[in-house]
Structure formats: structure tokens, C-alpha cells
Amino acid sequence: MSVATLVWGMLFGAIGVGYFIYGKRQSALVPLVCGLLLMIFPYFFSSAWALVLVGVVLMAIPYFIRF
């Protein structure tokens, strides 16, 4: 693991905690699931570019998909 993957993983994990708390308090499924995925997915990627790409996509999903 490089420093970049650690920093990006921490950043997306922190954003994921925010999405998770928001989704739990608002009873919104999409932000809750995206928050959980944002906290977990950095463990499965070793490339910083892939980490950023997947993280940005997961952060954008609640904006475009609303239930």
C-alpha cells in the first residue's frame, strides 16, 4: 500500500461515515448503503486511481438515485 491509497481510503471512509449517519437518521436506503460501501471498498483496491474512481462514483450515486 502506498501513502496515496491510505490517504484516499481514509478520506472516502470519513465521507462514508457521514453518508451512513445521514442515511440512518433520514431512513434513506441509498445513502446508507453507499456510506457502508464507501467505508468498506478501500480494503479491496491497491491502485490509487481505481480507488478514486470507485469512490467518486459511490459518492455520486445518492445524488442521482433517490427513493
mmCIF file as Biopython writes it, N, C-alpha, C and O atoms, coordinates in Angstrom:
data_model
#
loop_
_atom_site.group_PDB
_atom_site.id
_atom_site.type_symbol
_atom_site.label_atom_id
_atom_site.label_alt_id
_atom_site.label_comp_id
_atom_site.label_asym_id
_atom_site.label_entity_id
_atom_site.label_seq_id
_atom_site.pdbx_PDB_ins_code
_atom_site.Cartn_x
_atom_site.Cartn_y
_atom_site.Cartn_z
_atom_site.occupancy
_atom_site.B_iso_or_equiv
_atom_site.auth_seq_id
_atom_site.auth_asym_id
_atom_site.pdbx_PDB_model_num
ATOM 1   N N  . MET A ? 1  ? 0.834   -1.185 0.000  1.0 0.0 1  A 1 
ATOM 2   C CA . MET A ? 1  ? 0.000   0.000  0.000  1.0 0.0 1  A 1 
ATOM 3   C C  . MET A ? 1  ? 0.874   1.242  0.000  1.0 0.0 1  A 1 
ATOM 4   O O  . MET A ? 1  ? 1.890   1.313  0.691  1.0 0.0 1  A 1 
ATOM 5   N N  . SER A ? 2  ? 0.462   2.194  -0.775 1.0 0.0 2  A 1 
ATOM 6   C CA . SER A ? 2  ? 1.200   3.443  -0.811 1.0 0.0 2  A 1 
ATOM 7   C C  . SER A ? 2  ? 0.512   4.466  0.095  1.0 0.0 2  A 1 
ATOM 8   O O  . SER A ? 2  ? -0.582  4.232  0.609  1.0 0.0 2  A 1 
ATOM 9   N N  . VAL A ? 3  ? 1.163   5.570  0.269  1.0 0.0 3  A 1 
ATOM 10  C CA . VAL A ? 3  ? 0.603   6.644  1.092  1.0 0.0 3  A 1 
ATOM 11  C C  . VAL A ? 3  ? -0.670  7.188  0.450  1.0 0.0 3  A 1 
ATOM 12  O O  . VAL A ? 3  ? -1.620  7.539  1.148  1.0 0.0 3  A 1 
ATOM 13  N N  . ALA A ? 4  ? -0.688  7.257  -0.867 1.0 0.0 4  A 1 
ATOM 14  C CA . ALA A ? 4  ? -1.859  7.781  -1.564 1.0 0.0 4  A 1 
ATOM 15  C C  . ALA A ? 4  ? -3.093  6.921  -1.308 1.0 0.0 4  A 1 
ATOM 16  O O  . ALA A ? 4  ? -4.175  7.456  -1.063 1.0 0.0 4  A 1 
ATOM 17  N N  . THR A ? 5  ? -2.949  5.602  -1.361 1.0 0.0 5  A 1 
ATOM 18  C CA . THR A ? 5  ? -4.106  4.743  -1.120 1.0 0.0 5  A 1 
ATOM 19  C C  . THR A ? 5  ? -4.579  4.848  0.326  1.0 0.0 5  A 1 
ATOM 20  O O  . THR A ? 5  ? -5.779  4.768  0.590  1.0 0.0 5  A 1 
ATOM 21  N N  . LEU A ? 6  ? -3.664  5.025  1.249  1.0 0.0 6  A 1 
ATOM 22  C CA . LEU A ? 6  ? -4.063  5.194  2.649  1.0 0.0 6  A 1 
ATOM 23  C C  . LEU A ? 6  ? -4.826  6.497  2.864  1.0 0.0 6  A 1 
ATOM 24  O O  . LEU A ? 6  ? -5.847  6.520  3.552  1.0 0.0 6  A 1 
ATOM 25  N N  . VAL A ? 7  ? -4.332  7.569  2.279  1.0 0.0 7  A 1 
ATOM 26  C CA . VAL A ? 7  ? -4.988  8.866  2.437  1.0 0.0 7  A 1 
ATOM 27  C C  . VAL A ? 7  ? -6.354  8.867  1.758  1.0 0.0 7  A 1 
ATOM 28  O O  . VAL A ? 7  ? -7.333  9.332  2.342  1.0 0.0 7  A 1 
ATOM 29  N N  . TRP A ? 8  ? -6.430  8.357  0.544  1.0 0.0 8  A 1 
ATOM 30  C CA . TRP A ? 8  ? -7.710  8.299  -0.152 1.0 0.0 8  A 1 
ATOM 31  C C  . TRP A ? 8  ? -8.682  7.384  0.572  1.0 0.0 8  A 1 
ATOM 32  O O  . TRP A ? 8  ? -9.872  7.686  0.658  1.0 0.0 8  A 1 
ATOM 33  N N  . GLY A ? 9  ? -8.189  6.273  1.090  1.0 0.0 9  A 1 
ATOM 34  C CA . GLY A ? 9  ? -9.040  5.362  1.854  1.0 0.0 9  A 1 
ATOM 35  C C  . GLY A ? 9  ? -9.601  6.017  3.100  1.0 0.0 9  A 1 
ATOM 36  O O  . GLY A ? 9  ? -10.771 5.822  3.430  1.0 0.0 9  A 1 
ATOM 37  N N  . MET A ? 10 ? -8.783  6.790  3.797  1.0 0.0 10 A 1 
ATOM 38  C CA . MET A ? 10 ? -9.268  7.498  4.981  1.0 0.0 10 A 1 
ATOM 39  C C  . MET A ? 10 ? -10.289 8.564  4.597  1.0 0.0 10 A 1 
ATOM 40  O O  . MET A ? 10 ? -11.293 8.734  5.289  1.0 0.0 10 A 1 
ATOM 41  N N  . LEU A ? 11 ? -10.050 9.268  3.525  1.0 0.0 11 A 1 
ATOM 42  C CA . LEU A ? 11 ? -10.974 10.305 3.082  1.0 0.0 11 A 1 
ATOM 43  C C  . LEU A ? 11 ? -12.330 9.715  2.702  1.0 0.0 11 A 1 
ATOM 44  O O  . LEU A ? 11 ? -13.371 10.208 3.136  1.0 0.0 11 A 1 
ATOM 45  N N  . PHE A ? 12 ? -12.313 8.664  1.894  1.0 0.0 12 A 1 
ATOM 46  C CA . PHE A ? 12 ? -13.573 8.048  1.492  1.0 0.0 12 A 1 
ATOM 47  C C  . PHE A ? 12 ? -14.257 7.359  2.666  1.0 0.0 12 A 1 
ATOM 48  O O  . PHE A ? 12 ? -15.486 7.311  2.719  1.0 0.0 12 A 1 
ATOM 49  N N  . GLY A ? 13 ? -13.491 6.832  3.598  1.0 0.0 13 A 1 
ATOM 50  C CA . GLY A ? 13 ? -14.083 6.253  4.801  1.0 0.0 13 A 1 
ATOM 51  C C  . GLY A ? 13 ? -14.788 7.298  5.645  1.0 0.0 13 A 1 
ATOM 52  O O  . GLY A ? 13 ? -15.871 7.042  6.171  1.0 0.0 13 A 1 
ATOM 53  N N  . ALA A ? 14 ? -14.185 8.476  5.781  1.0 0.0 14 A 1 
ATOM 54  C CA . ALA A ? 14 ? -14.811 9.559  6.551  1.0 0.0 14 A 1 
ATOM 55  C C  . ALA A ? 14 ? -16.080 10.050 5.864  1.0 0.0 14 A 1 
ATOM 56  O O  . ALA A ? 14 ? -17.082 10.307 6.530  1.0 0.0 14 A 1 
ATOM 57  N N  . ILE A ? 15 ? -16.049 10.181 4.556  1.0 0.0 15 A 1 
ATOM 58  C CA . ILE A ? 15 ? -17.247 10.577 3.816  1.0 0.0 15 A 1 
ATOM 59  C C  . ILE A ? 15 ? -18.307 9.486  3.934  1.0 0.0 15 A 1 
ATOM 60  O O  . ILE A ? 15 ? -19.498 9.780  4.037  1.0 0.0 15 A 1 
ATOM 61  N N  . GLY A ? 16 ? -17.877 8.238  3.920  1.0 0.0 16 A 1 
ATOM 62  C CA . GLY A ? 16 ? -18.806 7.118  4.078  1.0 0.0 16 A 1 
ATOM 63  C C  . GLY A ? 16 ? -19.498 7.125  5.426  1.0 0.0 16 A 1 
ATOM 64  O O  . GLY A ? 16 ? -20.682 6.799  5.513  1.0 0.0 16 A 1 
ATOM 65  N N  . VAL A ? 17 ? -18.786 7.489  6.476  1.0 0.0 17 A 1 
ATOM 66  C CA . VAL A ? 17 ? -19.410 7.598  7.803  1.0 0.0 17 A 1 
ATOM 67  C C  . VAL A ? 17 ? -20.493 8.667  7.777  1.0 0.0 17 A 1 
ATOM 68  O O  . VAL A ? 17 ? -21.572 8.473  8.337  1.0 0.0 17 A 1 
ATOM 69  N N  . GLY A ? 18 ? -20.213 9.786  7.135  1.0 0.0 18 A 1 
ATOM 70  C CA . GLY A ? 18 ? -21.211 10.848 7.020  1.0 0.0 18 A 1 
ATOM 71  C C  . GLY A ? 18 ? -22.435 10.396 6.245  1.0 0.0 18 A 1 
ATOM 72  O O  . GLY A ? 18 ? -23.561 10.667 6.662  1.0 0.0 18 A 1 
ATOM 73  N N  . TYR A ? 19 ? -22.238 9.711  5.125  1.0 0.0 19 A 1 
ATOM 74  C CA . TYR A ? 19 ? -23.363 9.194  4.347  1.0 0.0 19 A 1 
ATOM 75  C C  . TYR A ? 19 ? -24.156 8.182  5.164  1.0 0.0 19 A 1 
ATOM 76  O O  . TYR A ? 19 ? -25.387 8.184  5.141  1.0 0.0 19 A 1 
ATOM 77  N N  . PHE A ? 20 ? -23.450 7.320  5.883  1.0 0.0 20 A 1 
ATOM 78  C CA . PHE A ? 20 ? -24.104 6.282  6.672  1.0 0.0 20 A 1 
ATOM 79  C C  . PHE A ? 20 ? -24.970 6.894  7.774  1.0 0.0 20 A 1 
ATOM 80  O O  . PHE A ? 20 ? -26.116 6.484  7.961  1.0 0.0 20 A 1 
ATOM 81  N N  . ILE A ? 21 ? -24.434 7.859  8.492  1.0 0.0 21 A 1 
ATOM 82  C CA . ILE A ? 21 ? -25.197 8.511  9.561  1.0 0.0 21 A 1 
ATOM 83  C C  . ILE A ? 21 ? -26.396 9.257  8.985  1.0 0.0 21 A 1 
ATOM 84  O O  . ILE A ? 21 ? -27.492 9.197  9.542  1.0 0.0 21 A 1 
ATOM 85  N N  . TYR A ? 22 ? -26.192 9.957  7.876  1.0 0.0 22 A 1 
ATOM 86  C CA . TYR A ? 22 ? -27.295 10.666 7.231  1.0 0.0 22 A 1 
ATOM 87  C C  . TYR A ? 22 ? -28.388 9.688  6.802  1.0 0.0 22 A 1 
ATOM 88  O O  . TYR A ? 22 ? -29.570 9.928  7.051  1.0 0.0 22 A 1 
ATOM 89  N N  . GLY A ? 23 ? -27.999 8.594  6.163  1.0 0.0 23 A 1 
ATOM 90  C CA . GLY A ? 23 ? -28.974 7.611  5.697  1.0 0.0 23 A 1 
ATOM 91  C C  . GLY A ? 23 ? -29.716 6.948  6.840  1.0 0.0 23 A 1 
ATOM 92  O O  . GLY A ? 23 ? -30.906 6.655  6.720  1.0 0.0 23 A 1 
ATOM 93  N N  . LYS A ? 24 ? -29.031 6.709  7.944  1.0 0.0 24 A 1 
ATOM 94  C CA . LYS A ? 24 ? -29.675 6.089  9.098  1.0 0.0 24 A 1 
ATOM 95  C C  . LYS A ? 24 ? -30.678 7.043  9.747  1.0 0.0 24 A 1 
ATOM 96  O O  . LYS A ? 24 ? -31.785 6.631  10.096 1.0 0.0 24 A 1 
ATOM 97  N N  . ARG A ? 25 ? -30.306 8.297  9.909  1.0 0.0 25 A 1 
ATOM 98  C CA . ARG A ? 25 ? -31.200 9.269  10.552 1.0 0.0 25 A 1 
ATOM 99  C C  . ARG A ? 25 ? -32.393 9.627  9.679  1.0 0.0 25 A 1 
ATOM 100 O O  . ARG A ? 25 ? -33.484 9.870  10.194 1.0 0.0 25 A 1 
ATOM 101 N N  . GLN A ? 26 ? -32.202 9.661  8.375  1.0 0.0 26 A 1 
ATOM 102 C CA . GLN A ? 26 ? -33.279 10.022 7.460  1.0 0.0 26 A 1 
ATOM 103 C C  . GLN A ? 26 ? -34.052 8.807  6.950  1.0 0.0 26 A 1 
ATOM 104 O O  . GLN A ? 26 ? -35.007 8.957  6.188  1.0 0.0 26 A 1 
ATOM 105 N N  . SER A ? 27 ? -33.653 7.627  7.356  1.0 0.0 27 A 1 
ATOM 106 C CA . SER A ? 27 ? -34.242 6.361  6.877  1.0 0.0 27 A 1 
ATOM 107 C C  . SER A ? 27 ? -34.189 6.275  5.356  1.0 0.0 27 A 1 
ATOM 108 O O  . SER A ? 27 ? -35.139 5.826  4.714  1.0 0.0 27 A 1 
ATOM 109 N N  . ALA A ? 28 ? -33.081 6.704  4.798  1.0 0.0 28 A 1 
ATOM 110 C CA . ALA A ? 28 ? -32.868 6.664  3.348  1.0 0.0 28 A 1 
ATOM 111 C C  . ALA A ? 28 ? -31.899 5.524  3.029  1.0 0.0 28 A 1 
ATOM 112 O O  . ALA A ? 28 ? -30.766 5.502  3.512  1.0 0.0 28 A 1 
ATOM 113 N N  . LEU A ? 29 ? -32.353 4.598  2.225  1.0 0.0 29 A 1 
ATOM 114 C CA . LEU A ? 29 ? -31.586 3.395  1.941  1.0 0.0 29 A 1 
ATOM 115 C C  . LEU A ? 29 ? -30.352 3.659  1.072  1.0 0.0 29 A 1 
ATOM 116 O O  . LEU A ? 29 ? -29.287 3.101  1.335  1.0 0.0 29 A 1 
ATOM 117 N N  . VAL A ? 30 ? -30.479 4.494  0.053  1.0 0.0 30 A 1 
ATOM 118 C CA . VAL A ? 30 ? -29.364 4.707  -0.886 1.0 0.0 30 A 1 
ATOM 119 C C  . VAL A ? 30 ? -28.150 5.339  -0.202 1.0 0.0 30 A 1 
ATOM 120 O O  . VAL A ? 30 ? -27.048 4.818  -0.377 1.0 0.0 30 A 1 
ATOM 121 N N  . PRO A ? 31 ? -28.279 6.435  0.571  1.0 0.0 31 A 1 
ATOM 122 C CA . PRO A ? 31 ? -27.098 6.962  1.252  1.0 0.0 31 A 1 
ATOM 123 C C  . PRO A ? 31 ? -26.538 6.006  2.307  1.0 0.0 31 A 1 
ATOM 124 O O  . PRO A ? 31 ? -25.327 5.966  2.527  1.0 0.0 31 A 1 
ATOM 125 N N  . LEU A ? 32 ? -27.405 5.244  2.953  1.0 0.0 32 A 1 
ATOM 126 C CA . LEU A ? 32 ? -26.959 4.281  3.950  1.0 0.0 32 A 1 
ATOM 127 C C  . LEU A ? 32 ? -26.071 3.214  3.321  1.0 0.0 32 A 1 
ATOM 128 O O  . LEU A ? 32 ? -24.996 2.911  3.839  1.0 0.0 32 A 1 
ATOM 129 N N  . VAL A ? 33 ? -26.518 2.649  2.212  1.0 0.0 33 A 1 
ATOM 130 C CA . VAL A ? 33 ? -25.744 1.601  1.532  1.0 0.0 33 A 1 
ATOM 131 C C  . VAL A ? 33 ? -24.476 2.181  0.919  1.0 0.0 33 A 1 
ATOM 132 O O  . VAL A ? 33 ? -23.416 1.560  1.000  1.0 0.0 33 A 1 
ATOM 133 N N  . CYS A ? 34 ? -24.566 3.356  0.311  1.0 0.0 34 A 1 
ATOM 134 C CA . CYS A ? 34 ? -23.370 3.974  -0.272 1.0 0.0 34 A 1 
ATOM 135 C C  . CYS A ? 34 ? -22.350 4.316  0.808  1.0 0.0 34 A 1 
ATOM 136 O O  . CYS A ? 34 ? -21.147 4.171  0.596  1.0 0.0 34 A 1 
ATOM 137 N N  . GLY A ? 35 ? -22.822 4.765  1.954  1.0 0.0 35 A 1 
ATOM 138 C CA . GLY A ? 35 ? -21.915 5.044  3.060  1.0 0.0 35 A 1 
ATOM 139 C C  . GLY A ? 35 ? -21.212 3.795  3.538  1.0 0.0 35 A 1 
ATOM 140 O O  . GLY A ? 35 ? -20.013 3.819  3.812  1.0 0.0 35 A 1 
ATOM 141 N N  . LEU A ? 36 ? -21.946 2.710  3.638  1.0 0.0 36 A 1 
ATOM 142 C CA . LEU A ? 36 ? -21.345 1.444  4.050  1.0 0.0 36 A 1 
ATOM 143 C C  . LEU A ? 36 ? -20.316 0.976  3.024  1.0 0.0 36 A 1 
ATOM 144 O O  . LEU A ? 36 ? -19.233 0.519  3.391  1.0 0.0 36 A 1 
ATOM 145 N N  . LEU A ? 37 ? -20.650 1.089  1.754  1.0 0.0 37 A 1 
ATOM 146 C CA . LEU A ? 37 ? -19.704 0.706  0.699  1.0 0.0 37 A 1 
ATOM 147 C C  . LEU A ? 37 ? -18.479 1.610  0.676  1.0 0.0 37 A 1 
ATOM 148 O O  . LEU A ? 37 ? -17.369 1.137  0.431  1.0 0.0 37 A 1 
ATOM 149 N N  . LEU A ? 38 ? -18.664 2.910  0.930  1.0 0.0 38 A 1 
ATOM 150 C CA . LEU A ? 38 ? -17.521 3.828  0.963  1.0 0.0 38 A 1 
ATOM 151 C C  . LEU A ? 38 ? -16.579 3.505  2.110  1.0 0.0 38 A 1 
ATOM 152 O O  . LEU A ? 38 ? -15.375 3.736  2.002  1.0 0.0 38 A 1 
ATOM 153 N N  . MET A ? 39 ? -17.105 2.975  3.202  1.0 0.0 39 A 1 
ATOM 154 C CA . MET A ? 39 ? -16.245 2.605  4.323  1.0 0.0 39 A 1 
ATOM 155 C C  . MET A ? 39 ? -15.503 1.301  4.077  1.0 0.0 39 A 1 
ATOM 156 O O  . MET A ? 39 ? -14.410 1.101  4.608  1.0 0.0 39 A 1 
ATOM 157 N N  . ILE A ? 40 ? -16.088 0.406  3.274  1.0 0.0 40 A 1 
ATOM 158 C CA . ILE A ? 40 ? -15.524 -0.936 3.101  1.0 0.0 40 A 1 
ATOM 159 C C  . ILE A ? 40 ? -14.635 -1.070 1.862  1.0 0.0 40 A 1 
ATOM 160 O O  . ILE A ? 40 ? -13.628 -1.777 1.905  1.0 0.0 40 A 1 
ATOM 161 N N  . PHE A ? 41 ? -14.987 -0.407 0.766  1.0 0.0 41 A 1 
ATOM 162 C CA . PHE A ? 41 ? -14.313 -0.699 -0.509 1.0 0.0 41 A 1 
ATOM 163 C C  . PHE A ? 41 ? -12.818 -0.392 -0.537 1.0 0.0 41 A 1 
ATOM 164 O O  . PHE A ? 41 ? -12.117 -1.050 -1.306 1.0 0.0 41 A 1 
ATOM 165 N N  . PRO A ? 42 ? -12.262 0.558  0.239  1.0 0.0 42 A 1 
ATOM 166 C CA . PRO A ? 42 ? -10.806 0.786  0.140  1.0 0.0 42 A 1 
ATOM 167 C C  . PRO A ? 42 ? -9.947  -0.423 0.511  1.0 0.0 42 A 1 
ATOM 168 O O  . PRO A ? 42 ? -8.775  -0.483 0.139  1.0 0.0 42 A 1 
ATOM 169 N N  . TYR A ? 43 ? -10.511 -1.380 1.233  1.0 0.0 43 A 1 
ATOM 170 C CA . TYR A ? 43 ? -9.751  -2.577 1.586  1.0 0.0 43 A 1 
ATOM 171 C C  . TYR A ? 43 ? -9.493  -3.487 0.394  1.0 0.0 43 A 1 
ATOM 172 O O  . TYR A ? 43 ? -8.615  -4.347 0.459  1.0 0.0 43 A 1 
ATOM 173 N N  . PHE A ? 44 ? -10.236 -3.316 -0.686 1.0 0.0 44 A 1 
ATOM 174 C CA . PHE A ? 44 ? -10.150 -4.218 -1.825 1.0 0.0 44 A 1 
ATOM 175 C C  . PHE A ? 44 ? -9.400  -3.647 -3.023 1.0 0.0 44 A 1 
ATOM 176 O O  . PHE A ? 44 ? -9.248  -4.336 -4.032 1.0 0.0 44 A 1 
ATOM 177 N N  . PHE A ? 45 ? -8.926  -2.404 -2.936 1.0 0.0 45 A 1 
ATOM 178 C CA . PHE A ? 45 ? -8.225  -1.781 -4.053 1.0 0.0 45 A 1 
ATOM 179 C C  . PHE A ? 45 ? -6.805  -1.408 -3.635 1.0 0.0 45 A 1 
ATOM 180 O O  . PHE A ? 45 ? -6.590  -0.866 -2.551 1.0 0.0 45 A 1 
ATOM 181 N N  . SER A ? 46 ? -5.855  -1.700 -4.493 1.0 0.0 46 A 1 
ATOM 182 C CA . SER A ? 46 ? -4.470  -1.324 -4.200 1.0 0.0 46 A 1 
ATOM 183 C C  . SER A ? 46 ? -3.994  -0.171 -5.082 1.0 0.0 46 A 1 
ATOM 184 O O  . SER A ? 46 ? -2.961  0.437  -4.799 1.0 0.0 46 A 1 
ATOM 185 N N  . SER A ? 47 ? -4.725  0.130  -6.130 1.0 0.0 47 A 1 
ATOM 186 C CA . SER A ? 47 ? -4.375  1.228  -7.019 1.0 0.0 47 A 1 
ATOM 187 C C  . SER A ? 47 ? -5.093  2.501  -6.570 1.0 0.0 47 A 1 
ATOM 188 O O  . SER A ? 47 ? -6.296  2.487  -6.310 1.0 0.0 47 A 1 
ATOM 189 N N  . ALA A ? 48 ? -4.354  3.580  -6.485 1.0 0.0 48 A 1 
ATOM 190 C CA . ALA A ? 48 ? -4.934  4.847  -6.054 1.0 0.0 48 A 1 
ATOM 191 C C  . ALA A ? 48 ? -5.932  5.368  -7.089 1.0 0.0 48 A 1 
ATOM 192 O O  . ALA A ? 48 ? -6.956  5.946  -6.725 1.0 0.0 48 A 1 
ATOM 193 N N  . TRP A ? 49 ? -5.643  5.168  -8.360 1.0 0.0 49 A 1 
ATOM 194 C CA . TRP A ? 49 ? -6.551  5.649  -9.402 1.0 0.0 49 A 1 
ATOM 195 C C  . TRP A ? 49 ? -7.879  4.907  -9.369 1.0 0.0 49 A 1 
ATOM 196 O O  . TRP A ? 49 ? -8.936  5.522  -9.510 1.0 0.0 49 A 1 
ATOM 197 N N  . ALA A ? 50 ? -7.835  3.607  -9.187 1.0 0.0 50 A 1 
ATOM 198 C CA . ALA A ? 50 ? -9.073  2.828  -9.089 1.0 0.0 50 A 1 
ATOM 199 C C  . ALA A ? 50 ? -9.851  3.211  -7.835 1.0 0.0 50 A 1 
ATOM 200 O O  . ALA A ? 50 ? -11.080 3.279  -7.855 1.0 0.0 50 A 1 
ATOM 201 N N  . LEU A ? 51 ? -9.138  3.457  -6.758 1.0 0.0 51 A 1 
ATOM 202 C CA . LEU A ? 51 ? -9.759  3.863  -5.503 1.0 0.0 51 A 1 
ATOM 203 C C  . LEU A ? 51 ? -10.507 5.184  -5.667 1.0 0.0 51 A 1 
ATOM 204 O O  . LEU A ? 51 ? -11.641 5.320  -5.209 1.0 0.0 51 A 1 
ATOM 205 N N  . VAL A ? 52 ? -9.878  6.142  -6.313 1.0 0.0 52 A 1 
ATOM 206 C CA . VAL A ? 52 ? -10.508 7.447  -6.532 1.0 0.0 52 A 1 
ATOM 207 C C  . VAL A ? 52 ? -11.705 7.311  -7.473 1.0 0.0 52 A 1 
ATOM 208 O O  . VAL A ? 52 ? -12.750 7.915  -7.229 1.0 0.0 52 A 1 
ATOM 209 N N  . LEU A ? 53 ? -11.572 6.542  -8.524 1.0 0.0 53 A 1 
ATOM 210 C CA . LEU A ? 53 ? -12.645 6.372  -9.493 1.0 0.0 53 A 1 
ATOM 211 C C  . LEU A ? 53 ? -13.882 5.741  -8.849 1.0 0.0 53 A 1 
ATOM 212 O O  . LEU A ? 53 ? -14.992 6.250  -9.004 1.0 0.0 53 A 1 
ATOM 213 N N  . VAL A ? 54 ? -13.693 4.650  -8.140 1.0 0.0 54 A 1 
ATOM 214 C CA . VAL A ? 54 ? -14.818 3.983  -7.488 1.0 0.0 54 A 1 
ATOM 215 C C  . VAL A ? 54 ? -15.399 4.857  -6.381 1.0 0.0 54 A 1 
ATOM 216 O O  . VAL A ? 54 ? -16.617 4.899  -6.205 1.0 0.0 54 A 1 
ATOM 217 N N  . GLY A ? 55 ? -14.550 5.552  -5.638 1.0 0.0 55 A 1 
ATOM 218 C CA . GLY A ? 55 ? -15.023 6.427  -4.574 1.0 0.0 55 A 1 
ATOM 219 C C  . GLY A ? 55 ? -15.878 7.565  -5.092 1.0 0.0 55 A 1 
ATOM 220 O O  . GLY A ? 55 ? -16.907 7.884  -4.495 1.0 0.0 55 A 1 
ATOM 221 N N  . VAL A ? 56 ? -15.478 8.175  -6.176 1.0 0.0 56 A 1 
ATOM 222 C CA . VAL A ? 56 ? -16.258 9.271  -6.754 1.0 0.0 56 A 1 
ATOM 223 C C  . VAL A ? 56 ? -17.598 8.754  -7.275 1.0 0.0 56 A 1 
ATOM 224 O O  . VAL A ? 56 ? -18.622 9.419  -7.121 1.0 0.0 56 A 1 
ATOM 225 N N  . VAL A ? 57 ? -17.593 7.590  -7.881 1.0 0.0 57 A 1 
ATOM 226 C CA . VAL A ? 57 ? -18.851 7.009  -8.371 1.0 0.0 57 A 1 
ATOM 227 C C  . VAL A ? 57 ? -19.788 6.715  -7.205 1.0 0.0 57 A 1 
ATOM 228 O O  . VAL A ? 57 ? -20.979 7.020  -7.277 1.0 0.0 57 A 1 
ATOM 229 N N  . LEU A ? 58 ? -19.264 6.125  -6.132 1.0 0.0 58 A 1 
ATOM 230 C CA . LEU A ? 58 ? -20.102 5.828  -4.971 1.0 0.0 58 A 1 
ATOM 231 C C  . LEU A ? 58 ? -20.609 7.095  -4.291 1.0 0.0 58 A 1 
ATOM 232 O O  . LEU A ? 58 ? -21.713 7.106  -3.746 1.0 0.0 58 A 1 
ATOM 233 N N  . MET A ? 59 ? -19.819 8.151  -4.318 1.0 0.0 59 A 1 
ATOM 234 C CA . MET A ? 59 ? -20.276 9.407  -3.739 1.0 0.0 59 A 1 
ATOM 235 C C  . MET A ? 59 ? -21.358 10.060 -4.589 1.0 0.0 59 A 1 
ATOM 236 O O  . MET A ? 59 ? -22.204 10.773 -4.049 1.0 0.0 59 A 1 
ATOM 237 N N  . ALA A ? 60 ? -21.358 9.841  -5.888 1.0 0.0 60 A 1 
ATOM 238 C CA . ALA A ? 60 ? -22.327 10.463 -6.789 1.0 0.0 60 A 1 
ATOM 239 C C  . ALA A ? 60 ? -23.647 9.719  -6.856 1.0 0.0 60 A 1 
ATOM 240 O O  . ALA A ? 60 ? -24.664 10.306 -7.224 1.0 0.0 60 A 1 
ATOM 241 N N  . ILE A ? 61 ? -23.655 8.453  -6.513 1.0 0.0 61 A 1 
ATOM 242 C CA . ILE A ? 61 ? -24.882 7.639  -6.631 1.0 0.0 61 A 1 
ATOM 243 C C  . ILE A ? 61 ? -26.049 8.248  -5.848 1.0 0.0 61 A 1 
ATOM 244 O O  . ILE A ? 61 ? -27.136 8.362  -6.415 1.0 0.0 61 A 1 
ATOM 245 N N  . PRO A ? 62 ? -25.892 8.644  -4.585 1.0 0.0 62 A 1 
ATOM 246 C CA . PRO A ? 62 ? -27.057 9.217  -3.873 1.0 0.0 62 A 1 
ATOM 247 C C  . PRO A ? 62 ? -27.600 10.495 -4.493 1.0 0.0 62 A 1 
ATOM 248 O O  . PRO A ? 62 ? -28.774 10.820 -4.312 1.0 0.0 62 A 1 
ATOM 249 N N  . TYR A ? 63 ? -26.770 11.217 -5.212 1.0 0.0 63 A 1 
ATOM 250 C CA . TYR A ? 63 ? -27.223 12.447 -5.857 1.0 0.0 63 A 1 
ATOM 251 C C  . TYR A ? 63 ? -28.156 12.137 -7.032 1.0 0.0 63 A 1 
ATOM 252 O O  . TYR A ? 63 ? -29.128 12.858 -7.261 1.0 0.0 63 A 1 
ATOM 253 N N  . PHE A ? 64 ? -27.864 11.074 -7.769 1.0 0.0 64 A 1 
ATOM 254 C CA . PHE A ? 64 ? -28.630 10.753 -8.962 1.0 0.0 64 A 1 
ATOM 255 C C  . PHE A ? 64 ? -29.761 9.764  -8.711 1.0 0.0 64 A 1 
ATOM 256 O O  . PHE A ? 64 ? -30.747 9.766  -9.449 1.0 0.0 64 A 1 
ATOM 257 N N  . ILE A ? 65 ? -29.644 8.923  -7.695 1.0 0.0 65 A 1 
ATOM 258 C CA . ILE A ? 65 ? -30.672 7.910  -7.404 1.0 0.0 65 A 1 
ATOM 259 C C  . ILE A ? 65 ? -31.301 8.267  -6.062 1.0 0.0 65 A 1 
ATOM 260 O O  . ILE A ? 65 ? -30.637 8.259  -5.025 1.0 0.0 65 A 1 
ATOM 261 N N  . ARG A ? 66 ? -32.586 8.579  -6.104 1.0 0.0 66 A 1 
ATOM 262 C CA . ARG A ? 66 ? -33.307 8.910  -4.877 1.0 0.0 66 A 1 
ATOM 263 C C  . ARG A ? 66 ? -34.573 8.076  -4.810 1.0 0.0 66 A 1 
ATOM 264 O O  . ARG A ? 66 ? -35.307 7.948  -5.790 1.0 0.0 66 A 1 
ATOM 265 N N  . PHE A ? 67 ? -34.812 7.518  -3.643 1.0 0.0 67 A 1 
ATOM 266 C CA . PHE A ? 67 ? -36.031 6.741  -3.421 1.0 0.0 67 A 1 
ATOM 267 C C  . PHE A ? 67 ? -36.908 7.439  -2.430 1.0 0.0 67 A 1 
ATOM 268 O O  . PHE A ? 67 ? -37.987 6.946  -2.105 1.0 0.0 67 A 1 
#
